[in-house]
Amino acid sequence: MKLVSSREMLLKAQREGYAVPAFNIHNMETLKSVIEVANEMESPVILAATPGTVKYAGELYLLKLAESAAELAKVPVALHLDHHEDLDDIKACIEMGYPSAMIDASKESFEENINRTKEIVKVAHRWDATVEAELGTLAGIEDDLEVDEKNALYTDPQKAKEFVEKTGVDSLAIAIGTAHGLYKSEPKLDFERLEIIRRLVEVPLVLHGASGVPAESVKRAIKLGICKVNIATELKIPFASAIKDHFEHNPNANDPRKYLIPAQEAMKSVVRDKIAMCGSEGKA
């Protein structure tokens, strides 16, 4: 199969009441871990790449890796730019062949967020790519983006409606109490706010900062209208821990083909759990 945009993927999830998991990948090993489990569980999947990942791997290298993975996969695979802010970089990646992008102008004023999103939507739709935007700001750290708790803003339902109507965006990430990174205490999601936004907004809704959120809370959010769930930190920790453990027991190890295998297996275990949590197993 070829890489696909997230458009039909998310609309199908919206119609059928589940969510598509978006896993942050960083290299070939993390990408393979996600794809192999998605194939095994017959789940559509989104490969999410932050600005740091794109810079680390290289735009074209990452695109070709994802295209190869999609070609070998039996399930729909989307490659998605996650939390990108530079308009020129987003446009360049879309024109290169990236089928899905998030323009994150959530730190800007409401009007500026609309203007930047509209600009990317215009370019993306010309290439049949899809656009996600964010309204409201999540606390925590995502790549080089850091927002403290006092500056985290919940999404205003009426503004969400206006934003979608004015931008023509394909999906909307909303702030209902989640945060990027690890939580100091169990997050309390604003389900009432989510219900109101769902009634007012027709496009698929996205939940960022799902790492560490109890599965039952995520499942409830999906029932109330979340169609895409982002997972990042919970993937990196077991991957890194497995490598550390391998070297602790094998201090003279030097072959990446061996110490990266347990890292991939540890990551796969999390991917399985998250696909099951999203209810996307068998939905390919």
C-alpha positions in Angstrom: 0.0 0.0 0.0 1.0 3.6 -0.4 1.1 6.2 2.4 -2.3 7.7 2.9 -3.5 10.9 4.4 -5.3 10.7 7.7 -8.5 12.1 6.3 -10.5 8.9 5.5 -8.8 7.1 8.4 -10.1 9.6 10.9 -13.6 10.0 9.3 -14.0 6.2 9.4 -13.0 6.2 13.1 -15.5 9.0 13.8 -18.3 7.1 12.1 -17.5 3.8 13.9 -16.7 5.1 17.4 -13.0 4.2 17.8 -9.7 6.2 17.6 -6.7 5.9 15.4 -3.5 5.7 17.4 -0.7 8.2 16.4 2.7 6.9 17.6 5.7 9.2 17.7 8.6 7.5 15.8 12.2 8.5 15.7 14.2 6.1 13.6 13.9 2.8 11.6 13.6 0.7 14.7 10.8 2.6 16.3 9.0 2.9 13.0 9.3 -0.9 12.4 8.0 -1.6 15.9 4.8 0.3 15.3 4.2 -1.1 11.8 4.8 -4.7 12.8 2.2 -4.5 15.6 -0.3 -2.6 13.5 0.0 -5.4 10.9 -0.4 -8.0 13.6 -3.5 -6.4 15.0 -4.9 -5.2 11.7 -5.1 -1.6 12.9 -4.8 1.6 10.8 -1.9 3.6 12.2 -0.4 7.1 12.1 3.4 7.6 12.2 3.9 11.0 14.0 7.1 12.9 13.5 8.0 16.0 15.6 10.3 18.8 14.2 13.1 17.2 16.2 12.5 13.8 14.6 12.4 15.3 11.1 15.6 17.2 11.8 17.3 14.1 13.3 16.3 11.7 10.5 16.2 14.1 7.6 13.0 14.9 5.7 13.6 12.7 2.7 15.1 9.8 4.7 12.1 9.7 7.0 9.6 10.0 4.1 11.3 7.1 2.2 11.4 4.9 5.4 7.6 5.5 5.9 6.9 4.9 2.2 8.7 1.6 2.4 6.9 0.6 5.5 3.5 1.5 4.0 4.4 -0.5 0.8 5.1 -3.6 2.9 2.2 -3.1 5.3 -1.2 -4.7 5.1 -2.9 -1.8 6.9 -3.4 1.9 6.1 -0.4 4.0 7.2 -0.2 7.8 7.4 2.9 9.8 8.0 2.1 12.9 10.0 4.1 16.0 10.9 3.4 16.5 14.7 3.5 19.9 16.4 5.3 21.7 13.6 5.3 25.5 13.8 7.5 26.7 10.8 5.2 27.3 7.9 7.9 27.1 5.3 9.1 23.7 6.6 5.5 22.3 6.7 5.0 23.5 3.1 8.2 22.0 1.9 7.4 18.6 3.5 3.9 18.5 2.0 5.3 19.3 -1.4 7.9 16.5 -0.9 5.1 14.0 -0.3 4.2 14.1 3.4 0.4 13.4 3.4 -0.5 14.8 6.8 0.6 17.8 8.9 -0.1 19.5 12.1 0.3 23.3 12.2 0.7 24.2 15.9 0.0 27.9 16.3 -1.7 27.4 19.6 0.7 29.7 21.4 -0.4 32.6 19.1 -3.5 34.7 19.4 -6.8 33.2 18.2 -6.7 35.4 15.0 -3.1 34.5 14.2 -3.7 30.8 14.8 -6.6 31.0 12.3 -4.4 32.9 9.7 -1.5 30.4 10.0 -3.8 27.4 9.8 -5.6 28.8 6.8 -2.3 29.3 5.0 -1.3 25.6 5.5 -4.7 24.3 4.7 -4.6 26.1 1.3 -1.3 24.5 0.4 -2.1 21.1 1.9 -5.4 20.6 0.2 -3.8 21.5 -3.2 -1.6 18.4 -2.7 -4.5 16.3 -1.2 -2.8 16.3 2.2 -4.7 16.8 5.5 -4.2 19.4 8.2 -4.5 19.2 12.0 -4.4 22.3 14.2 -4.6 22.9 17.9 -6.8 25.2 19.9 -5.9 25.6 23.5 -2.5 24.8 24.9 -1.3 21.7 26.6 1.1 21.9 29.5 4.4 19.9 29.5 7.2 19.2 27.1 6.9 18.0 23.5 10.2 18.0 21.7 11.6 21.6 22.2 8.1 23.0 23.0 7.6 23.6 26.7 4.5 25.1 28.3 4.1 25.5 32.1 0.9 24.6 33.8 -0.1 28.2 34.6 -0.1 29.0 30.9 -2.0 25.9 29.8 -5.4 26.8 28.4 -8.5 24.7 27.9 -10.2 24.8 24.5 -13.2 27.1 24.3 -16.1 25.2 22.6 -17.5 28.2 20.8 -14.1 29.3 19.6 -13.5 25.7 18.4 -16.6 26.0 16.2 -15.5 29.4 14.8 -11.9 28.1 14.2 -13.0 25.1 12.2 -15.4 27.1 10.1 -12.9 29.8 9.3 -9.9 27.6 8.6 -11.3 24.5 6.8 -9.0 22.4 8.9 -9.4 18.6 8.7 -9.0 17.7 12.4 -8.7 19.6 15.6 -6.5 18.9 18.7 -8.2 20.2 21.8 -7.1 20.8 25.4 -9.3 19.1 27.9 -6.8 18.5 30.7 -4.0 16.4 29.2 -0.4 17.4 29.1 2.8 16.4 27.3 5.3 14.2 29.0 4.8 12.4 32.3 2.1 13.4 34.8 2.9 14.2 38.5 -0.6 13.0 39.4 -3.6 11.4 37.6 -5.0 13.9 35.1 -8.6 14.9 35.4 -10.1 15.2 31.9 -12.9 17.7 31.3 -15.4 15.3 29.6 -18.2 17.9 29.8 -16.2 20.3 27.7 -15.4 17.5 25.2 -19.1 16.7 24.8 -19.9 20.3 24.1 -17.1 20.6 21.5 -18.2 17.4 19.8 -21.7 18.8 19.4 -20.4 22.0 17.9 -17.6 20.7 15.7 -18.0 18.3 12.8 -14.3 17.5 12.1 -12.5 14.6 13.9 -11.1 15.6 17.4 -7.6 14.8 18.6 -6.3 14.0 22.1 -2.7 14.9 22.6 -0.7 14.0 25.7 -2.3 10.6 26.2 0.9 9.0 27.6 0.1 8.1 31.2 -3.6 8.9 31.0 -5.6 5.9 32.5 -6.9 3.7 29.7 -10.5 4.0 31.0 -10.3 7.8 30.7 -9.0 7.6 27.2 -11.7 5.1 26.3 -14.4 7.4 27.7 -12.9 10.3 25.7 -13.1 8.2 22.5 -16.8 7.4 23.3 -17.4 11.1 23.5 -15.8 11.9 20.2 -12.0 11.7 20.2 -10.9 10.0 16.9 -7.1 10.3 17.2 -4.9 9.6 20.2 -1.3 10.7 20.3 1.3 8.5 22.2 4.9 9.5 22.6 6.6 9.4 26.0 5.2 6.0 26.9 7.0 4.6 23.9 10.4 6.2 24.5 10.8 5.1 28.1 10.6 1.3 27.6 12.7 1.5 24.4 15.5 3.3 26.3 15.1 1.1 29.5 15.5 -2.1 27.5 18.8 -0.8 26.0 20.1 0.2 29.4 19.1 -3.2 30.8 20.9 -5.0 27.9 24.1 -3.2 28.6 23.8 -3.7 32.3 23.7 -7.5 31.7 26.1 -7.4 28.7 28.6 -4.6 29.4 30.8 -5.5 26.5 28.0 -5.5 24.0 28.7 -3.5 20.8 26.3 -4.8 18.1 23.2 -2.6 17.6 21.5 -5.4 15.8 21.4 -7.2 19.2 20.8 -4.5 21.7 18.1 -2.8 19.6 16.0 -6.0 19.4 14.9 -6.0 23.1 14.2 -2.3 22.8 11.9 -2.9 19.9 10.1 -5.7 21.8 9.6 -3.5 24.8 8.1 -0.8 22.6 5.9 -3.3 20.8 4.3 -4.3 24.0 3.2 -0.6 24.6 1.9 -0.3 21.0 -0.2 -3.4 21.5 -1.8 -2.0 24.6 -2.5 1.4 23.0 -4.1 -0.1 19.9 -6.4 -2.1 22.1 -7.1 1.0 24.2 -8.1 2.9 21.0 -10.4 0.1 19.8 -8.7 0.2 16.4 -7.8 -3.5 16.3 -9.3 -5.2 13.2 -10.4 -1.8 11.8 -7.9 -1.8 8.9 
